[in-house]
Amino acid sequence: MKQFKIFLLFLLLPFATFSQIFSDSVEICQGGNIDYQTLNPQAIEWSWSFGGGVPDTSTQQNPTNINYPVGGEFVTFCISTFPNGDKDTNYLRIKVKSDTLYPILLKDTIICRGGTLALDAGLNNSSLNLNYLWTSPTLSIDDIFVNTRTLEIDKGGEYQIRIFTACNEIDKTITVREIKCFPSIYIPNAFTPEGNGLNETYSVYIGEYETFNLRLYSRWGEKIFETSNPNFRWDGTYKNTPVQPGVYVVVIEVSTESFATQKYMSTINVIR
């Protein structure tokens, strides 16, 4: 905790026994301490009152280690008594900043191998002036010193985010597991095996799979084509005879080392 030393300046007025002089406000962090010091050693008694402070009173000339455990705005005042019986009072406003930070909701997650992922530390307490510090063995020096709520990464590992203000901080470490993600797949919905050299065969476009199976069915449920070759091209025939124009059902099953078998169903319109 930061320790503050505060000087309360007492002004002696020739014909007055009581004066109220407000000093500028002093800001400290919740849980911090203040050392107070007067500039009038000629006084013989001091009566301190510390609003919000622990302890809340003192008769020392220079009380130290006055703790402020609760946030808020308070007033400290001291009445000094001089040998001739005159008294002088001085006040100081104390602002104790709590800077409450909420828990970081970021959780362990996964990233696709070869892809990117945005890690978002969340809004936290938007009323504060927040700073962000990301650290990880996978990050470069430039990445570490970027003060940003969101960090884009391209590999797995452990990542730590620290959110801090002048008075408080909170941190969390998450694990990002790198996996081989399910590849994309594109299934066309029509082709025209008309013999004109344009769009004559049917195929699907997929990424890297460990297993692949495609089946085509007529509208009556009869299987007219099947293949395990992802690079297949169907020419629109069944038993060496061109199929009738119309809509056919496509069923595709694929799997990877990281994901179990996935099934896709679609339709294909044969146009002649």
Buried (B, 14 or more C-beta within 10 A) or exposed (E): EEEBEBEBEBEEEEEEEEEEBEBEEBBBBBBBBBBBEBEBEEBEEBBBBBBBBEEEEBEEBBBEEBBBEEBEEBBBBBBBBBEEEBBBBBBBBBBBBBBBBEEBEBEEEBBBEEEEBEBEBBEBBEEBEBEBBBBBEBBEEEBEEEEEBEBEBEBBBEBEBBBBBEBBEBEBBBEBEBBBBBEEBEBBEEBBBBEEEEEBEBBBEBBEBEEBBBBBBBEEEEEBBEBEEBEBEBEBEBEEEBBEEEEBBBBBBBBBEEBEEEEBEBBBEBEE
